[in-house]
Structures are given as C-alpha cells and as structure tokens.
Amino acid sequence: MRCNEVDSHFYRFSLSFFSVKANNLWKGLWLAITKEFWNHRNRVIFNNRKVEEVEIFALAQMNVWTWARFSGFRVKGSLSEWFMNPLQFLKQA
C-alpha cells in the first residue's frame, strides 16, 4: 500500500493505545474533518467565503459528537465537554 492513497491513509490512521471502539471514533473524526475541508473548500470557491480553519474543525467535532451520540457508542457528556476535551471521550469508548 502506498501512503498517498486515501484508503491506505485511512487504514493507517489508528492509535495503538486506543480500543477498537475508540479508534472507530478517531477515524470518524478523520472522516468528518476531511468532509468539512471539502465542504468549506466549496463554500470558499462557490460562495466567496473566506477560509475559516476554526469553523472546519468545530463543524467536524459537532458532526462526530452527533454521530457518536446517536449511533450506539454511548458517549457520555455534553457537546461542550466534547469540544473542550475530545481525547477524554475517546478514552471512554
């Protein structure tokens, strides 16, 4: 596998000190950030928006928290707690 291929990068995007469930959340965050980069890029190009790095990450965090909260991960805590310390949530998974 070559590292410049998307699927190769995704499969290598694991942390050995996390459980399988935590790694699934971690990969979900990677996917959400990638999706938000793409969406933000489209807003910049097609709607003359300016680049907002904080917005990209905040939307990605919100999407992952919502997905994790309602997809059976049983994430404890509020959205604001997730924003403040997402690694703590990964350790709980």
DSSP file (Angstrom, degrees, kcal/mol; ACC not computed):
  #  RESIDUE AA STRUCTURE BP1 BP2  ACC     N-H-->O    O-->H-N    N-H-->O    O-->H-N    TCO  KAPPA ALPHA  PHI   PSI    X-CA   Y-CA   Z-CA
    1    1 A M              0   0    0      0, 0.0     2,-0.4     0, 0.0     0, 0.0   0.000 360.0 360.0 360.0 139.7    0.0    0.0    0.0
    2    2 A R    >   -     0   0    0      1,-0.1     3,-1.3     0, 0.0     6,-0.2  -0.805 360.0-136.2 -98.0 141.5    1.1    3.5   -0.8
    3    3 A C  T 3  S+     0   0    0     -2,-0.4     6,-0.1     1,-0.3    -1,-0.1   0.634  98.3  67.4 -72.2 -14.4    0.6    6.2    1.8
    4    4 A N  T 3  S+     0   0    0      4,-0.1     2,-0.4     5,-0.0    -1,-0.3   0.485  80.2  94.4 -87.7   0.4   -0.6    8.7   -0.7
    5    5 A E  S <> S-     0   0    0     -3,-1.3     4,-2.4     1,-0.1     5,-0.2  -0.743  78.2-132.0 -89.9 140.1   -3.8    6.7   -1.4
    6    6 A V  H  > S+     0   0    0     -2,-0.4     4,-2.5     1,-0.2     5,-0.2   0.915 104.9  47.7 -59.7 -47.8   -6.8    7.8    0.6
    7    7 A D  H  > S+     0   0    0      1,-0.2     4,-2.3     2,-0.2    -1,-0.2   0.872 111.1  52.2 -65.1 -35.3   -7.8    4.3    1.7
    8    8 A S  H  > S+     0   0    0     -6,-0.2     4,-1.6     2,-0.2    -1,-0.2   0.925 110.6  47.5 -63.4 -45.0   -4.3    3.5    2.8
    9    9 A H  H  X S+     0   0    0     -4,-2.4     4,-0.6     1,-0.2    -2,-0.2   0.916 111.2  51.8 -62.3 -43.1   -4.1    6.6    4.9
   10   10 A F  H >< S+     0   0    0     -4,-2.5     3,-1.0     1,-0.2    -2,-0.2   0.922 109.9  47.7 -61.0 -46.0   -7.4    5.9    6.5
   11   11 A Y  H 3< S+     0   0    0     -4,-2.3    -1,-0.2     1,-0.3    -2,-0.2   0.795 112.4  50.0 -68.2 -27.5   -6.4    2.3    7.5
   12   12 A R  H 3< S+     0   0    0     -4,-1.6     2,-2.0    -5,-0.2    -1,-0.3   0.543  85.1  95.5 -84.6  -6.9   -3.1    3.5    8.9
   13   13 A F    <<  +     0   0    0     -3,-1.0     2,-0.3    -4,-0.6    -1,-0.2  -0.438  60.1 117.6 -85.9  64.8   -4.9    6.2   10.9
   14   14 A S        -     0   0    0     -2,-2.0     2,-0.5    12,-0.1     6,-0.1  -0.930  57.3-138.7-129.3 152.5   -5.1    4.2   14.1
   15   15 A L    >   -     0   0    0     -2,-0.3     3,-1.8     4,-0.2     8,-0.1  -0.962   8.5-149.7-114.7 122.0   -3.7    4.7   17.6
   16   16 A S  T 3  S+     0   0    0     -2,-0.5    -1,-0.1     1,-0.3     7,-0.0   0.740  94.7  57.7 -64.4 -24.1   -2.3    1.6   19.2
   17   17 A F  T 3  S+     0   0    0      2,-0.0     2,-0.3    -3,-0.0    -1,-0.3   0.428  95.1  80.9 -89.2   2.6   -3.2    2.7   22.7
   18   18 A F  S <  S-     0   0    0     -3,-1.8    73,-0.1     1,-0.1    72,-0.0  -0.759  83.1-112.0-104.3 154.3   -6.9    3.1   22.0
   19   19 A S     >  -     0   0    0     -2,-0.3     4,-2.5    71,-0.3     5,-0.2  -0.217  36.5-100.9 -70.7 170.7   -9.5    0.4   21.9
   20   20 A V  H  > S+     0   0    0      2,-0.2     4,-1.9     1,-0.2     5,-0.1   0.910 125.8  50.5 -60.6 -42.4  -11.1   -0.7   18.6
   21   21 A K  H  > S+     0   0    0      2,-0.2     4,-1.8     1,-0.2    -1,-0.2   0.915 110.6  48.2 -63.0 -43.8  -14.2    1.4   19.5
   22   22 A A  H  > S+     0   0    0      1,-0.2     4,-2.6     2,-0.2    -1,-0.2   0.888 109.6  53.2 -64.4 -38.7  -12.1    4.4   20.3
   23   23 A N  H  X S+     0   0    0     -4,-2.5     4,-2.8     2,-0.2    -1,-0.2   0.855 105.0  55.0 -65.5 -33.5  -10.2    4.0   17.0
   24   24 A N  H  X S+     0   0    0     -4,-1.9     4,-1.9     2,-0.2    -1,-0.2   0.904 110.0  46.0 -65.2 -39.6  -13.6    4.0   15.2
   25   25 A L  H  X S+     0   0    0     -4,-1.8     4,-2.2     2,-0.2    -2,-0.2   0.920 111.9  51.9 -64.7 -42.9  -14.4    7.3   16.8
   26   26 A W  H  X S+     0   0    0     -4,-2.6     4,-1.9     1,-0.2    -2,-0.2   0.909 111.2  46.7 -59.1 -44.5  -10.9    8.6   15.9
   27   27 A K  H  X S+     0   0    0     -4,-2.8     4,-2.6     1,-0.2    -1,-0.2   0.851 108.1  57.0 -67.7 -33.7  -11.4    7.5   12.3
   28   28 A G  H  X S+     0   0    0     -4,-1.9     4,-2.5     2,-0.2    -2,-0.2   0.893 105.8  50.5 -61.4 -39.2  -14.8    9.1   12.4
   29   29 A L  H  X S+     0   0    0     -4,-2.2     4,-2.5     2,-0.2    -2,-0.2   0.909 109.1  51.3 -64.2 -41.7  -13.2   12.4   13.3
   30   30 A W  H  X S+     0   0    0     -4,-1.9     4,-2.3     1,-0.2    -2,-0.2   0.926 112.2  46.3 -60.1 -45.6  -10.7   12.0   10.4
   31   31 A L  H  X S+     0   0    0     -4,-2.6     4,-2.6     1,-0.2    -2,-0.2   0.904 112.0  50.8 -64.7 -41.0  -13.6   11.4    8.0
   32   32 A A  H  X S+     0   0    0     -4,-2.5     4,-2.5     2,-0.2    -2,-0.2   0.902 110.9  48.0 -65.2 -40.8  -15.5   14.4    9.4
   33   33 A I  H  X S+     0   0    0     -4,-2.5     4,-2.5     2,-0.2    -1,-0.2   0.923 112.1  49.7 -64.9 -43.2  -12.6   16.7    9.1
   34   34 A T  H  X S+     0   0    0     -4,-2.3     4,-2.0    -5,-0.2    -2,-0.2   0.918 112.0  48.6 -60.0 -44.2  -12.0   15.6    5.5
   35   35 A K  H  X S+     0   0    0     -4,-2.6     4,-2.7     1,-0.2    -2,-0.2   0.905 111.6  49.2 -62.7 -42.6  -15.6   16.1    4.7
   36   36 A E  H  X S+     0   0    0     -4,-2.5     4,-3.0     2,-0.2     5,-0.3   0.862 107.0  55.0 -69.2 -34.3  -15.6   19.6    6.3
   37   37 A F  H  X S+     0   0    0     -4,-2.5     4,-2.6     2,-0.2    -1,-0.2   0.945 111.7  45.4 -58.2 -46.2  -12.4   20.5    4.3
   38   38 A W  H  X S+     0   0    0     -4,-2.0     4,-2.0     2,-0.2    -2,-0.2   0.934 115.4  45.6 -63.8 -47.4  -14.3   19.6    1.1
   39   39 A N  H  X S+     0   0    0     -4,-2.7     4,-2.1     1,-0.2    -2,-0.2   0.907 114.7  48.2 -62.8 -41.9  -17.5   21.4    2.1
   40   40 A H  H  X S+     0   0    0     -4,-3.0     4,-2.6     2,-0.2    -1,-0.2   0.904 108.1  54.6 -66.4 -41.0  -15.5   24.5    3.2
   41   41 A R  H  X S+     0   0    0     -4,-2.6     4,-2.6    -5,-0.3    -1,-0.2   0.913 108.9  49.2 -56.9 -43.7  -13.5   24.5    0.0
   42   42 A N  H  X S+     0   0    0     -4,-2.0     4,-3.0     1,-0.2     5,-0.5   0.891 109.9  50.6 -64.5 -39.6  -16.8   24.6   -1.9
   43   43 A R  H  X S+     0   0    0     -4,-2.1     4,-1.6     2,-0.2     6,-1.5   0.895 112.4  47.6 -64.7 -38.9  -18.1   27.4    0.2
   44   44 A V  H  X S+     0   0    0     -4,-2.6     4,-0.6     4,-0.2    -2,-0.2   0.935 119.8  37.7 -66.6 -46.4  -14.9   29.4   -0.4
   45   45 A I  H  < S+     0   0    0     -4,-2.6    -2,-0.2    -5,-0.2    -3,-0.2   0.942 128.5  29.0 -72.5 -48.6  -14.9   28.8   -4.2
   46   46 A F  H  < S+     0   0    0     -4,-3.0    -3,-0.2    -5,-0.2    -2,-0.2   0.680 129.7  34.2 -93.7 -18.4  -18.6   29.0   -5.0
   47   47 A N  H  < S-     0   0    0     -4,-1.6    -1,-0.2    -5,-0.5    -3,-0.2   0.244 101.0-118.9-120.3  12.2  -19.9   31.4   -2.3
   48   48 A N     <  +     0   0    0     -4,-0.6    -4,-0.2     1,-0.2     2,-0.2   0.827  57.9 157.7  53.6  36.4  -16.9   33.7   -2.0
   49   49 A R        -     0   0    0     -6,-1.5     2,-0.2    -9,-0.1    -1,-0.2  -0.513  40.7-117.6 -83.5 158.6  -16.4   32.8    1.7
   50   50 A K        -     0   0    0     -2,-0.2     2,-0.3     1,-0.1    -1,-0.1  -0.624  37.8 -89.4 -93.3 159.5  -13.1   33.3    3.4
   51   51 A V        -     0   0    0     -2,-0.2     2,-0.4    -7,-0.1    -1,-0.1  -0.504  42.2-176.4 -70.5 128.3  -11.1   30.4    4.8
   52   52 A E     >  -     0   0    0     -2,-0.3     4,-1.7     1,-0.1     3,-0.1  -0.850   8.6-178.3-129.2  92.8  -12.1   29.7    8.5
   53   53 A E  H  > S+     0   0    0     -2,-0.4     4,-1.9     1,-0.2     5,-0.2   0.884  84.4  53.8 -60.1 -40.7   -9.9   26.9   10.0
   54   54 A V  H  > S+     0   0    0      1,-0.2     4,-2.6     2,-0.2    -1,-0.2   0.886 106.2  53.3 -63.1 -39.0  -11.7   27.1   13.3
   55   55 A E  H  > S+     0   0    0      2,-0.2     4,-2.6     1,-0.2     5,-0.3   0.901 105.9  53.8 -62.7 -41.6  -15.1   26.6   11.6
   56   56 A I  H  X S+     0   0    0     -4,-1.7     4,-2.0     1,-0.2    -2,-0.2   0.951 114.0  40.2 -58.4 -51.2  -13.8   23.5    9.8
   57   57 A F  H  X S+     0   0    0     -4,-1.9     4,-2.8     2,-0.2    -1,-0.2   0.888 114.2  53.0 -69.4 -38.4  -12.7   21.8   13.0
   58   58 A A  H  X S+     0   0    0     -4,-2.6     4,-2.4     2,-0.2    -1,-0.2   0.922 111.2  46.1 -63.4 -44.1  -15.8   22.9   15.0
   59   59 A L  H  X S+     0   0    0     -4,-2.6     4,-2.4     2,-0.2    -1,-0.2   0.894 112.8  50.9 -65.1 -39.2  -18.2   21.6   12.4
   60   60 A A  H  X S+     0   0    0     -4,-2.0     4,-2.4    -5,-0.3    -2,-0.2   0.930 110.7  48.5 -63.1 -45.2  -16.2   18.3   12.3
   61   61 A Q  H  X S+     0   0    0     -4,-2.8     4,-2.6     1,-0.2     5,-0.2   0.918 112.0  49.3 -60.5 -43.6  -16.3   18.0   16.1
   62   62 A M  H  X S+     0   0    0     -4,-2.4     4,-2.4     1,-0.2    -1,-0.2   0.912 111.1  49.4 -63.4 -42.8  -20.0   18.6   16.1
   63   63 A N  H  X S+     0   0    0     -4,-2.4     4,-2.5     2,-0.2    -1,-0.2   0.908 112.8  46.5 -63.6 -42.6  -20.7   16.1   13.4
   64   64 A V  H  X S+     0   0    0     -4,-2.4     4,-3.2     2,-0.2     5,-0.3   0.920 112.3  49.9 -67.4 -43.3  -18.6   13.4   15.1
   65   65 A W  H  X S+     0   0    0     -4,-2.6     4,-2.7    -5,-0.2    -2,-0.2   0.928 113.2  46.6 -60.8 -44.6  -20.2   14.0   18.5
   66   66 A T  H  X S+     0   0    0     -4,-2.4     4,-1.8    -5,-0.2    -2,-0.2   0.937 115.0  46.4 -62.7 -47.0  -23.7   13.8   17.0
   67   67 A W  H  X S+     0   0    0     -4,-2.5     4,-0.5    -5,-0.2     6,-0.2   0.935 116.3  44.5 -60.6 -47.7  -22.9   10.7   15.1
   68   68 A A  H ><>S+     0   0    0     -4,-3.2     5,-1.2     1,-0.2     3,-0.7   0.892 111.7  53.6 -65.6 -39.9  -21.2    9.0   18.1
   69   69 A R  H 3<5S+     0   0    0     -4,-2.7     3,-0.3    -5,-0.3     5,-0.2   0.856 119.4  32.1 -63.7 -36.8  -24.0   10.1   20.5
   70   70 A F  H 3<5S+     0   0    0     -4,-1.8    -1,-0.2    -5,-0.2    -2,-0.2   0.236 106.7  69.1-110.7  13.2  -26.8    8.6   18.3
   71   71 A S  T <<5S-     0   0    0     -3,-0.7    -1,-0.2    -4,-0.5    -2,-0.1   0.187 116.0 -87.9-118.0  18.0  -25.1    5.6   16.7
   72   72 A G  T   5S+     0   0    0     -3,-0.3    -3,-0.1    -4,-0.2    -4,-0.1   0.525  93.9 116.9  96.1   4.8  -24.6    3.3   19.7
   73   73 A F      < -     0   0    0     -5,-1.2    -4,-0.1    -6,-0.2    -5,-0.1   0.680  67.7-141.2 -77.6 -16.1  -21.3    4.5   21.1
   74   74 A R        -     0   0    0     -6,-0.5     2,-0.3    -5,-0.2    -5,-0.1   0.927  24.8-169.4  55.2  49.8  -23.0    5.6   24.3
   75   75 A V        -     0   0    0     -7,-0.4     2,-0.3   -10,-0.1    -1,-0.2  -0.539   8.6-145.8 -70.4 129.3  -20.8    8.7   24.6
   76   76 A K        +     0   0    0     -2,-0.3     2,-0.1    13,-0.1    16,-0.1  -0.766  54.1  40.6 -98.4 144.4  -21.3   10.4   27.9
   77   77 A G  S    S-     0   0    0     -2,-0.3     2,-0.1     4,-0.0    -2,-0.0  -0.336  82.5 -69.1 110.1 168.5  -21.1   14.1   28.3
   78   78 A S     >  -     0   0    0     -2,-0.1     4,-2.0     1,-0.1     5,-0.1  -0.375  41.9-105.4 -93.0 170.5  -22.3   17.2   26.5
   79   79 A L  H  > S+     0   0    0      1,-0.2     4,-2.4     2,-0.2     5,-0.2   0.889 121.4  54.1 -61.9 -40.0  -21.3   18.8   23.3
   80   80 A S  H  > S+     0   0    0      1,-0.2     4,-1.8     2,-0.2    -1,-0.2   0.878 107.4  50.3 -65.4 -35.9  -19.4   21.5   25.1
   81   81 A E  H  > S+     0   0    0      2,-0.2     4,-2.1     1,-0.2    -1,-0.2   0.896 110.0  50.9 -66.3 -39.2  -17.4   18.9   27.1
   82   82 A W  H  < S+     0   0    0     -4,-2.0    -2,-0.2     1,-0.2    -1,-0.2   0.899 109.3  51.0 -62.8 -41.7  -16.6   17.1   23.8
   83   83 A F  H  < S+     0   0    0     -4,-2.4    -1,-0.2     1,-0.2    -2,-0.2   0.881 112.7  46.6 -62.8 -37.7  -15.4   20.4   22.3
   84   84 A M  H  < S+     0   0    0     -4,-1.8    -2,-0.2     1,-0.2    -1,-0.2   0.851 133.7   7.1 -75.2 -34.8  -13.2   21.0   25.4
   85   85 A N    >X  +     0   0    0     -4,-2.1     4,-0.9    -5,-0.1     3,-0.8  -0.495  60.4 165.2-151.9  74.4  -11.6   17.6   25.6
   86   86 A P  H 3> S+     0   0    0      0, 0.0     4,-1.7     0, 0.0     3,-0.3   0.824  78.3  63.1 -64.5 -30.1  -12.3   15.2   22.7
   87   87 A L  H 3> S+     0   0    0      1,-0.2     4,-1.9     2,-0.2     5,-0.1   0.842  96.6  58.6 -63.9 -31.4   -9.5   12.8   23.7
   88   88 A Q  H <> S+     0   0    0     -3,-0.8     4,-1.1     1,-0.2    -1,-0.2   0.891 105.1  49.9 -62.9 -38.6  -11.2   12.2   27.0
   89   89 A F  H  X S+     0   0    0     -4,-0.9     4,-1.0    -3,-0.3     3,-0.3   0.882 108.1  53.4 -66.6 -37.9  -14.2   10.9   25.1
   90   90 A L  H  < S+     0   0    0     -4,-1.7     3,-0.4     1,-0.2   -71,-0.3   0.869 105.8  53.5 -65.3 -35.6  -12.0    8.6   23.0
   91   91 A K  H  < S+     0   0    0     -4,-1.9    -1,-0.2     1,-0.2    -2,-0.2   0.796 106.4  53.5 -68.4 -28.1  -10.5    7.1   26.2
   92   92 A Q  H  <        0   0    0     -4,-1.1    -1,-0.2    -3,-0.3    -2,-0.2   0.721 360.0 360.0 -77.2 -22.2  -14.1    6.3   27.5
   93   93 A A     <        0   0    0     -4,-1.0    -1,-0.2    -3,-0.4   -72,-0.2   0.497 360.0 360.0 -71.0 360.0  -15.0    4.4   24.3
